[in-house]
Structures are given as C-alpha cells and as structure tokens.
Amino acid sequence: MTTPDVLTVDNLVVGYGERVVLDGVSLSVPAGGSVGLVGESGSGKSTFARAILGLQKPRSGSIEIAGGEADHPVQMVFQDPISSLNPHRSTLDIVAEPLAIRGEGTRRQRRDTARELLARVGLDPHRFGDARPATLSGGQAQRVAIARALVARPTLLLCDEPVSSLDVSVQARVLNLLADLREETGLSLLVISHDLAVVRMIADSVSVLSEGRIVESGDTEQVISNPRHPYTRQLLDAAPRLPRLKENQ
Ligand SMILES: Nc1ncnc2c1ncn2[C@@H]1O[C@H](COP(=O)(O)OP(=O)(O)OP(=O)(O)O)[C@@H](O)[C@H]1O
C-alpha cells in the first residue's frame, strides 16, 4: 500500500508578466514525509511556496492539498523569524493569536494551548511567555514561529529557508525540532532551501530546482552520493559540510 500524499503538485507553470518562472514543476509530499526543494537564488523556490499558499495564481497545472481535519492544512515558517513575529505582542499572545482569530475557546484556554505549544518547541512558557520577539535569539524566535504554525494543526508545514538566518549550531537544533515534531505528530514537511546540507539533515527525498525546472529528484542520500545533474553537483560543492541529523546533538 502506498502512503497517500498530503500535497500533489502536477506540471505547475507560474509566471510574472511575460516571464515564466516555474516551468512544469511536479512534486509530491507523502503523509508524514519530509521532502526538500533545493535550488539557488532565483530558481523559483519562493514562487513555488507562494503558489502552494494560493498567493500566486498558476498559469496551468494543479496543486492538490489533502486537508484532513485541519481548517488550514498548510502552515508556513519563514526565513527571518524575528520580523515574521508581531514586535508588540508577547510570545504567548503571538502563539494564541490564530486561535483568537478563529474564535476558538476562551482567552484562558487559548493561552493554555499556547503554553503547551511553547513547551513543545522547547521554550519554557514561564520564562518566555511574556517575552517580546526583539528580546529573543533567532533560534528562539524561530521556535515561536513554529509553535504558532502548529496551533492551526496543519497537515503540512511549508518551511521556506527555515534556518538560513541562524548560526550553524542553532540550525541543527531547529532542524532536529522539526524532525521530532514530524515523528511525534505525523506532520509532513516541505523544506525549501538553497542549501543541500540543510535538506540532507531533514528531508528523506529531494527535488532539485534549476531555472524553474526540476532537474533531478530522488532519495536524499542517493542524490547526494550520486548526483546525476551537473547543477546538483554544483550545489553540492557549494554546501557547507554539515553532519547528518541527530549526529551532532
Ligand atoms: N513579483 C515578481 N515580479 C516579477 N518577477 C519576480 C517576482 N517575484 C520573483 N520574480 C522573479 O522570479 C524569479 C524567481 O524568484 P523566486 O523569488 O521565486 O526565486 P528563489 O529561488 O526563491 O530566490 P531567492 O532564494 O533569492 O528568494 C527571479 O528571477 C525573480 O526575479
């Protein structure tokens, strides 16, 4: 039996004006799976993310999202955690906000849920609940952003360069957190990055995007140990040598 997919993108074409930026991209994420999309700056990664979120209308092709029970099956984690958080609110309010917008529970219940989620992402709610984003480190702020994304109980977490603004040691910890959350909750991950080392740490399979086309895809270790496309080799040469997930804990 094959695992059902939570995301199926088929032959996606997206452009701006005259220009085609994604040219027939196909990719799927199995339920509970972790897929990487790697490519250099300008290859079309953010455009792909925007199309998945419904912010950029495709010219052709299809995007199917299996929602399950979730109201908002895809949630996003962005590159710059501090600027993605409201500077005037406490972390507890930031995490509880999606529940407040949907009118779920009482204020007290929402704050209790937010405390649980902060603890889940490794932040003690007693210590960090009242903190403002500017007082957090990059890694702590990214944990808050992940907690806020999880509050909507998504089936897929779409992470666009989730660790590229963080120090290397902090990168590994945030990636380990995402891997643990995936293991514990069955969450699926789509991790977009320019860095094959990051994708290697988190994704079972990878698709390589070059100038709007997938030039290579497959099992991450296989693609890394035996790259077929010259562009993949180029990306490999550019990737810093990071250890594999769990090895550097
Ligand atoms: N709103 C827009 N209007 C016109 N062109 C755009 C727009 N957004 C992106 N582009 C162009 O589309 C191409 C792909 O951009 P995109 O941001 O998707 O790439 P990327 O791989 O995410 O790059 P980066 O890692 O630098 O963000 C680029 O050449 C970019 O200049």
The ligand as a Tripos MOL2 file, in Angstrom:
@<TRIPOS>MOLECULE
LIG
   31    33     1     0     0
SMALL
NO_CHARGES

@<TRIPOS>ATOM
      1 N1          6.7180   39.7210   -8.1330 N.pl3     1 LIG1
      2 C1          7.5950   39.4290   -9.0890 C.ar      1 LIG1
      3 N2          7.5510   40.0540  -10.2940 N.ar      1 LIG1
      4 C2          8.4280   39.7550  -11.2870 C.ar      1 LIG1
      5 N3          9.4030   38.8440  -11.1600 N.ar      1 LIG1
      6 C3          9.5170   38.1810   -9.9980 C.ar      1 LIG1
      7 C4          8.6230   38.4420   -8.8980 C.ar      1 LIG1
      8 N4          8.9680   37.6280   -7.8650 N.ar      1 LIG1
      9 C5         10.0260   36.9100   -8.3080 C.ar      1 LIG1
     10 N5         10.3590   37.2350   -9.5780 N.ar      1 LIG1
     11 C6         11.4590   36.6370  -10.3860 C.3       1 LIG1
     12 O1         11.2150   35.2390  -10.4780 O.3       1 LIG1
     13 C7         12.4210   34.5080  -10.3450 C.3       1 LIG1
     14 C8         12.2780   33.5020   -9.2140 C.3       1 LIG1
     15 O2         12.1590   34.2020   -7.9910 O.3       1 LIG1
     16 P1         11.9340   33.4690   -6.5950 P.3       1 LIG1
     17 O3         11.8680   34.5200   -5.5470 O.co2     1 LIG1
     18 O4         10.8120   32.5140   -6.7000 O.co2     1 LIG1
     19 O5         13.3090   32.6400   -6.5020 O.3       1 LIG1
     20 P2         14.0050   31.9980   -5.2310 P.3       1 LIG1
     21 O6         14.5770   30.7220   -5.7070 O.co2     1 LIG1
     22 O7         13.0580   31.9370   -4.1010 O.co2     1 LIG1
     23 O8         15.1470   33.0240   -4.9260 O.3       1 LIG1
     24 P3         15.6550   33.5750   -3.5070 P.3       1 LIG1
     25 O9         16.2590   32.3970   -2.8230 O.co2     1 LIG1
     26 O10        16.6620   34.6130   -3.8850 O.co2     1 LIG1
     27 O11        14.4540   34.1390   -2.8170 O.co2     1 LIG1
     28 C9         13.5200   35.5300  -10.1100 C.3       1 LIG1
     29 O12        14.2000   35.7370  -11.3030 O.3       1 LIG1
     30 C10        12.7930   36.7720   -9.6800 C.3       1 LIG1
     31 O13        13.4690   37.9190  -10.1220 O.3       1 LIG1
@<TRIPOS>BOND
     1     1     2 1
     2     2     3 ar
     3     2     7 ar
     4     3     4 ar
     5     4     5 ar
     6     5     6 ar
     7     6     7 ar
     8     6    10 ar
     9     7     8 ar
    10     8     9 ar
    11     9    10 ar
    12    10    11 1
    13    11    12 1
    14    11    30 1
    15    12    13 1
    16    13    14 1
    17    13    28 1
    18    14    15 1
    19    15    16 1
    20    16    17 2
    21    16    18 1
    22    16    19 1
    23    19    20 1
    24    20    21 2
    25    20    22 1
    26    20    23 1
    27    23    24 1
    28    24    25 2
    29    24    26 1
    30    24    27 1
    31    28    29 1
    32    28    30 1
    33    30    31 1
@<TRIPOS>SUBSTRUCTURE
     1 LIG1         1 GROUP 0 **** ****
